[in-house]
Amino acid sequence: MQNFEYIRPYRDDEVAGVINRLAHDPALLRAAAAFFAPRLSRWAPWVARQLASRSIQRRTAGLDSVRAVQIWLAEYMARVIRDTIAELTVEGIEHLPADRPYLFLSNHRDIVMDSALLNYLLHGAGHRTARVAVGDNLLSERYAADLMRLNKSFVIERSASGSRALYKAVNRTSSYIRHSLEEGESVWIAQREGRAKDGFDRTDPALLKMLSLAYRKELGSFGELLTRLSLVPVSVSYELDPCDLRKAHELCSAERHGAYVKRAGEDLASMVDGITGYKGRVHFHVAPPLKAELADPEGMAATLDRIIVGGMRIFPTHVEAARRMGVKCADSEVEVLPRAMRAFEARLEACPEAERPYLLAGYGNLIRNRRTLGLD
């Protein structure tokens, strides 16, 4: 039996203690005060932090289980959807029986919202919410790890160094995913490490090899993996990406200087932008569980790419960006949403000229990606 203590989500009996710790965590209180009361946090930081602590305690009073936390969060998620999404749609989820666990493998555009919105939709469709894989690079602050693990997230140990430690970490992740599925808990994981900042969604074969590790002693070949997993490809499409300017800056800087080093707190700022920023319309396509004879990880990755990219919705913002990149394409089948197009133009206007091609690529490459995969 693997030791999952470091990576697992919190249990019901741990919820009250973790919430109390969060209500007194100095780093969280500084971040909350700076976000909700920036002026007060500058002039009277101690007062702002005390008010933040009392607010957290008041808003979380009575939460004593993971389910209670998720129901409480669902109310906030409904508000986020109402305030930042013009229309949230989903297709395919109605074909999944709710009495069994699934391994949801999704493209990845937003740190928080990809999995949070899928869980919201699963909850609305009568499914149990999924446990969510989160890289430890996003959990440098203790409070970030606490918040994620309260909400059914488990940790992927990306910071392990050395081949032996790395193998142990990868094997632990694979074993925990199997453990979760066998407990009847669904799992969400991104198709590759990190978000697709350039608009090209691709599955990493190494991820599929990792998934197979926990079953390696029982499989005659890699192709038998799908007989053990209900692997469900998921496509998420955003009409507008609230982090598009950040992504364009990062990609441009990386190309100019050979690498991009994130500033302290940058991931947290991206999470906040992704949650609070206007997204236009958002669409999820949930495919049937993958059933195919695939001999190797590369073949499975190619199949998943076609399903995931094929399930993405082309919004007018994608078409407009592609045309400005010089790509000839037909109009989107989706009706133009004037507010979304105005927001798109405003973001282009706000983007430095040198970074604008990267911002356009984040939208327009969906169409180029489809053509590369022979989907158009």
C-alpha positions in Angstrom: 0.0 0.0 0.0 1.4 3.3 -1.1 1.7 6.2 1.4 -0.6 8.9 0.1 -0.6 11.2 3.2 1.3 14.0 1.5 -0.7 14.0 -1.7 -4.3 13.0 -0.8 -7.3 15.3 -0.3 -8.4 16.1 3.2 -10.9 13.8 5.0 -14.1 14.9 6.7 -12.5 14.7 10.1 -9.8 17.1 9.1 -12.0 19.8 7.6 -12.7 21.9 10.7 -9.1 22.0 11.7 -7.9 23.0 8.3 -10.5 25.8 8.0 -9.4 27.1 11.4 -5.7 27.1 10.3 -6.7 29.0 7.1 -8.6 31.6 9.1 -5.3 32.4 10.9 -2.8 31.9 8.1 -0.7 35.1 7.8 0.0 34.6 4.1 -3.7 34.0 3.2 -4.9 36.9 5.3 -2.4 39.2 3.6 -3.5 38.0 0.1 -7.2 38.2 1.0 -6.8 41.7 2.5 -4.9 43.0 -0.4 -7.5 41.6 -2.9 -10.7 42.6 -1.1 -9.5 45.8 0.7 -6.4 47.1 -1.1 -6.5 50.6 0.3 -7.0 49.5 3.9 -4.3 46.8 3.6 -1.8 49.5 2.6 -2.7 52.0 5.4 -3.7 49.6 8.2 -2.6 46.1 7.3 -3.1 44.6 10.7 -6.8 45.8 10.7 -7.3 44.5 7.2 -5.9 41.1 8.1 -8.1 40.9 11.2 -11.2 41.7 9.2 -10.2 39.1 6.6 -9.8 36.5 9.4 -13.2 37.3 10.9 -14.8 37.2 7.4 -13.3 33.7 6.7 -14.5 32.4 10.1 -18.0 33.8 9.6 -18.4 32.5 6.1 -17.1 29.0 6.9 -18.9 28.5 10.2 -20.5 25.0 10.3 -18.5 23.5 7.5 -17.5 20.1 8.9 -17.2 17.8 5.9 -15.8 17.8 2.3 -19.3 17.6 0.9 -20.3 20.6 3.0 -17.3 22.5 1.7 -18.2 21.6 -1.9 -21.8 22.6 -1.5 -20.7 25.9 0.0 -18.3 26.4 -2.9 -21.0 25.5 -5.5 -22.9 28.6 -4.4 -19.8 30.8 -5.1 -19.3 28.9 -8.4 -22.8 29.7 -9.4 -22.1 33.4 -8.7 -18.9 33.3 -10.7 -20.7 31.7 -13.6 -23.5 34.3 -13.4 -21.0 37.2 -13.3 -18.3 36.1 -15.7 -19.8 33.7 -18.2 -22.4 34.6 -20.8 -23.5 31.0 -21.3 -22.2 27.7 -20.0 -23.1 24.7 -22.1 -22.2 21.0 -22.0 -22.9 18.0 -24.2 -22.3 14.3 -23.7 -22.5 14.2 -19.9 -26.0 12.9 -20.1 -24.7 9.7 -21.7 -22.4 8.8 -18.7 -24.1 6.6 -16.0 -23.8 8.3 -12.7 -23.1 5.1 -10.7 -19.5 4.6 -11.7 -16.2 6.4 -11.5 -14.4 7.9 -14.6 -10.9 9.2 -15.4 -11.6 12.5 -17.0 -8.7 13.6 -19.2 -9.1 17.2 -20.4 -7.3 19.9 -22.3 -6.0 22.6 -20.0 -6.5 26.3 -20.4 -7.2 27.7 -16.9 -5.5 26.7 -13.7 -8.8 26.5 -11.6 -11.8 26.9 -13.9 -11.3 23.8 -16.2 -11.8 21.3 -13.4 -14.0 23.6 -11.2 -16.6 24.1 -14.0 -16.5 20.4 -14.9 -17.2 19.5 -11.3 -20.0 22.0 -11.2 -21.6 20.4 -14.2 -21.0 16.9 -12.9 -22.7 17.9 -9.6 -25.7 19.3 -11.6 -26.0 16.1 -13.6 -26.2 13.9 -10.4 -22.6 12.7 -10.5 -20.1 12.7 -7.7 -17.5 15.4 -8.2 -14.1 14.3 -9.3 -10.8 14.4 -7.4 -8.6 16.9 -9.2 -4.8 16.5 -10.0 -2.9 19.7 -9.1 0.9 20.2 -9.5 2.9 21.0 -6.4 4.4 24.0 -8.3 1.0 25.7 -7.7 1.1 25.0 -3.9 4.2 26.9 -2.7 2.1 28.6 0.0 0.6 26.3 2.7 -2.8 28.0 2.4 -2.9 27.2 -1.4 -2.4 23.5 -0.6 -5.0 23.6 2.1 -7.6 25.2 -0.1 -7.0 22.8 -2.9 -7.0 19.7 -0.7 -10.2 20.8 1.0 -11.8 20.8 -2.4 -10.9 17.1 -3.4 -7.6 18.0 -5.0 -4.6 15.7 -4.8 -1.0 16.7 -5.4 1.2 15.7 -8.3 4.8 15.9 -7.1 6.5 17.7 -10.0 9.3 19.2 -7.9 10.9 15.8 -7.1 14.6 15.8 -8.1 16.7 12.8 -9.1 15.6 9.8 -11.1 14.8 7.6 -8.1 12.7 10.3 -6.4 11.0 11.2 -9.6 10.1 7.6 -10.3 8.7 7.2 -6.8 6.6 10.3 -7.2 5.2 9.2 -10.6 4.4 5.8 -9.3 2.7 7.3 -6.3 0.5 9.4 -8.5 -0.4 6.5 -10.7 -1.2 4.3 -7.6 -3.3 7.1 -6.1 -5.4 7.5 -9.3 -6.0 3.8 -9.3 -6.8 3.8 -5.6 -9.4 6.6 -6.1 -11.1 4.9 -9.0 -11.3 1.7 -7.0 -12.9 3.7 -4.2 -15.6 4.8 -6.6 -14.1 8.4 -6.9 -13.8 9.9 -10.4 -10.5 11.8 -11.2 -9.8 14.8 -13.4 -6.3 15.3 -14.9 -5.0 17.5 -17.6 -3.7 16.0 -20.8 -0.2 17.4 -20.2 1.7 19.3 -17.6 0.8 23.0 -17.7 -1.7 25.0 -19.6 -1.8 25.2 -23.4 -0.8 28.8 -23.6 -0.2 28.8 -27.4 -3.6 27.3 -28.2 -2.3 23.9 -29.3 -3.9 21.1 -27.2 -1.8 18.0 -27.2 -1.7 14.9 -25.0 1.6 13.9 -23.5 2.4 10.2 -24.0 4.4 10.3 -20.8 1.2 11.0 -18.9 -0.4 7.9 -20.4 2.7 5.8 -19.4 2.3 7.2 -15.9 -1.4 6.1 -15.7 -0.4 2.6 -16.7 2.3 2.2 -14.0 -0.2 1.1 -11.3 -1.5 -1.7 -13.6 1.8 -2.8 -15.1 1.9 -6.1 -13.3 -1.5 -7.1 -14.5 -1.4 -5.9 -18.1 -0.1 -8.1 -20.9 0.4 -5.0 -23.0 -0.1 -1.2 -22.9 -3.2 -1.6 -25.1 -5.0 -3.4 -22.3 -5.0 -0.3 -20.1 -8.4 0.8 -21.4 -9.9 -2.4 -20.2 -9.1 -1.2 -16.6 -10.0 2.5 -17.0 -13.1 4.4 -18.0 -11.1 7.1 -19.7 -13.3 10.0 -20.7 -11.9 12.7 -23.0 -13.1 16.2 -22.1 -12.9 19.3 -24.3 -13.3 22.8 -22.8 -13.6 25.9 -25.0 -13.5 29.5 -23.8 -14.7 32.3 -26.0 -12.4 34.7 -24.1 -9.4 33.7 -21.9 -9.0 36.1 -18.9 -5.3 35.2 -18.8 -4.6 35.8 -22.5 -2.4 38.9 -21.8 -0.4 37.0 -19.2 0.1 34.0 -21.5 1.2 36.2 -24.4 3.7 38.1 -22.2 5.1 34.8 -20.9 5.5 33.2 -24.4 7.0 36.4 -25.9 9.5 36.7 -23.0 10.5 33.0 -23.2 11.2 33.3 -26.9 13.2 36.5 -26.5 15.3 35.4 -23.5 15.2 31.6 -23.8 13.2 31.1 -20.6 10.6 32.8 -18.5 10.9 33.0 -14.7 7.6 33.6 -12.9 7.5 36.2 -10.2 6.4 35.3 -6.7 2.6 35.2 -6.6 2.2 35.0 -10.3 0.3 31.7 -10.3 -2.0 33.0 -7.6 -2.7 36.1 -9.7 -3.5 33.9 -12.7 -5.9 31.9 -10.6 -7.7 35.1 -9.5 -7.8 36.4 -13.1 -9.1 33.1 -14.4 -11.9 33.0 -11.8 -13.0 36.7 -11.9 -12.3 37.6 -15.5 -15.0 37.7 -18.2 -15.0 34.6 -20.4 -17.9 35.1 -22.8 -19.3 31.6 -23.6 -17.8 28.4 -22.3 -18.5 25.0 -23.7 -17.7 21.5 -22.5 -17.8 18.4 -24.6 -17.7 15.1 -22.7 -16.9 12.2 -25.0 -17.9 8.5 -24.3 -15.2 6.4 -22.5 -12.4 5.6 -24.9 -12.6 2.2 -26.3 -10.0 1.4 -29.0 -7.2 -1.1 -29.7 -4.2 1.2 -29.1 -0.8 -0.6 -28.9 1.3 2.3 -27.4 1.1 5.6 -25.6 1.8 7.6 -28.8 -1.1 6.0 -30.6 -3.4 6.6 -27.6 -2.2 10.2 -27.4 -2.9 10.8 -31.1 -6.5 9.4 -30.7 -7.1 11.5 -27.7 -5.9 14.6 -29.5 -8.4 14.1 -32.3 -11.3 13.6 -29.9 -10.4 16.5 -27.6 -9.7 19.0 -30.3 -12.6 17.7 -32.4 -14.9 18.4 -29.4 -13.9 22.0 -29.0 -16.3 24.7 -30.0 -15.0 27.4 -32.4 -16.2 30.8 -31.3 -16.1 34.0 -33.3 -13.0 35.2 -31.3 -11.1 32.1 -32.6 -12.1 32.9 -36.2 -11.2 36.6 -35.9 -7.8 35.8 -34.4 -7.1 33.2 -37.1 -7.9 35.7 -39.9 -5.6 38.3 -38.4 -2.9 35.6 -38.4 -3.5 35.2 -42.1 -5.4 31.9 -41.9 -8.4 31.6 -44.3 -11.4 30.2 -42.5 -15.2 30.2 -42.6 -17.3 32.1 -40.1 -18.0 30.4 -36.8 -21.3 28.5 -36.6 -21.8 30.3 -33.3 -23.6 33.6 -33.3 -21.5 36.6 -32.7 -21.7 37.9 -29.1 -21.1 41.7 -29.3 -19.9 42.1 -25.8 -17.3 39.3 -26.3 -16.0 40.8 -29.5 -15.7 44.2 -27.9 -13.8 42.6 -25.0 -11.6 40.8 -27.5 -10.7 44.0 -29.4 -10.0 45.8 -26.1 -7.6 43.0 -25.0 -5.8 43.3 -28.4 -5.6 47.0 -27.9 -4.1 46.6 -24.4 -1.5 44.1 -25.6 1.9 45.4 -26.4 2.6 45.2 -30.1 5.5 42.7 -29.7 3.3 40.3 -27.7 0.1 40.6 -29.9 1.0 37.7 -32.2 1.2 35.4 -29.2 -2.2 36.6 -28.0 -3.7 36.0 -31.4 -2.1 32.6 -31.5 -3.8 31.6 -28.2 -7.1 31.9 -30.0 -6.4 31.3 -33.7 -4.3 28.2 -33.2 -7.4 26.2 -32.5 -8.3 26.4 -36.1 -4.8 25.6 -37.3 -4.7 22.7 -34.8 -7.9 21.2 -36.3 -6.4 21.4 -39.7 -3.1 19.8 -38.6 -5.2 16.9 -37.2 -7.3 16.6 -40.3 -10.5 17.6 -38.6 -11.5 20.3 -41.2 
